[in-house]
Amino acid sequence: MARIGEWCDIHQGVNIGQNIEKGSVPVIGDNVWIGPGVKMFGKIALGDNMMLGAGAIVNKSFEEGNCTIAGNPAIRVNDHGNVWFRE
């Protein structure tokens, strides 16, 4: 079962799934904004305060957090992260 942190915003059409191996599921940090249509699968880790662009295909970890990722496959597009939760 995937682990999802506090204050995450998950939009419509998002798939969060297991890879072939049992227990190979995503671990998502706190304050992560996941745009519409994002697909993520396998044993990956996403850090805190991230934004995932609409339609992104996430198949590798971004453990450092505090960034925005987008694309297919997802890549880091900037270092702003989820600005809604900044202090």
GULUM-67030 format. One line per 8 residues: number of its first residue (from 0); their letters; for each residue z, x, y of C-alpha. Coordinates in nm, 3 decimals, always signed. Layout:
# residues N
NUM) A) Z X Y | ...
This chain:
# residues 87
0) MARIGEWC) +0.000 +0.000 +0.000 | -0.096 +0.137 +0.344 | +0.183 +0.222 +0.589 | +0.138 +0.101 +0.946 | +0.367 +0.209 +1.232 | +0.525 +0.003 +1.509 | +0.331 -0.164 +1.789 | -0.011 -0.127 +1.630
8) DIHQGVNI) -0.291 -0.355 +1.748 | -0.538 -0.436 +1.470 | -0.849 -0.630 +1.570 | -1.078 -0.852 +1.363 | -1.296 -0.719 +1.081 | -1.082 -0.409 +1.016 | -1.067 -0.275 +0.659 | -0.779 -0.049 +0.555
16) GQNIEKGS) -0.823 +0.049 +0.193 | -0.727 +0.263 -0.100 | -0.957 +0.528 -0.241 | -1.012 +0.566 -0.616 | -0.680 +0.740 -0.684 | -0.373 +0.518 -0.696 | -0.163 +0.554 -0.381 | -0.441 +0.719 -0.179
24) VPVIGDNV) -0.399 +0.493 +0.123 | -0.394 +0.549 +0.500 | -0.071 +0.618 +0.689 | -0.097 +0.498 +1.048 | +0.141 +0.613 +1.323 | +0.303 +0.413 +1.603 | +0.118 +0.262 +1.902 | -0.228 +0.279 +1.747
32) WIGPGVKM) -0.504 +0.053 +1.882 | -0.763 -0.020 +1.611 | -1.085 -0.168 +1.747 | -1.295 -0.441 +1.583 | -1.480 -0.350 +1.264 | -1.302 -0.018 +1.199 | -1.310 +0.096 +0.835 | -1.056 +0.347 +0.705
40) FGKIALGD) -0.990 +0.446 +0.348 | -0.830 +0.709 +0.132 | -0.535 +0.941 +0.179 | -0.559 +0.996 +0.554 | -0.296 +1.015 +0.827 | -0.336 +0.897 +1.185 | -0.082 +1.017 +1.443 | +0.092 +0.821 +1.717
48) NMMLGAGA) -0.070 +0.687 +2.036 | -0.430 +0.674 +1.917 | -0.727 +0.453 +1.990 | -0.998 +0.392 +1.729 | -1.332 +0.281 +1.873 | -1.502 -0.033 +1.750 | -1.691 +0.018 +1.424 | -1.548 +0.365 +1.356
56) IVNKSFEE) -1.556 +0.488 +0.996 | -1.242 +0.697 +0.944 | -1.241 +0.914 +0.632 | -1.034 +1.213 +0.743 | -0.693 +1.266 +0.905 | -0.615 +1.295 +1.275 | -0.246 +1.375 +1.236 | -0.199 +1.520 +1.586
64) GNCTIAGN) -0.245 +1.177 +1.747 | -0.270 +1.122 +2.125 | -0.650 +1.096 +2.115 | -0.938 +0.854 +2.087 | -1.170 +0.868 +1.788 | -1.500 +0.687 +1.734 | -1.825 +0.702 +1.540 | -1.952 +0.726 +1.184
72) PAIRVNDH) -1.788 +0.940 +1.062 | -1.512 +0.925 +1.323 | -1.471 +1.226 +1.551 | -1.238 +1.300 +1.841 | -1.406 +1.179 +2.161 | -1.125 +1.245 +2.411 | -0.760 +1.337 +2.445 | -0.641 +1.024 +2.623
80) GNVWFRE) -0.513 +0.828 +2.324 | -0.356 +0.488 +2.367 | -0.285 +0.480 +2.740 | -0.114 +0.140 +2.714 | +0.195 +0.303 +2.563 | +0.228 +0.610 +2.787 | +0.554 +0.654 +2.975
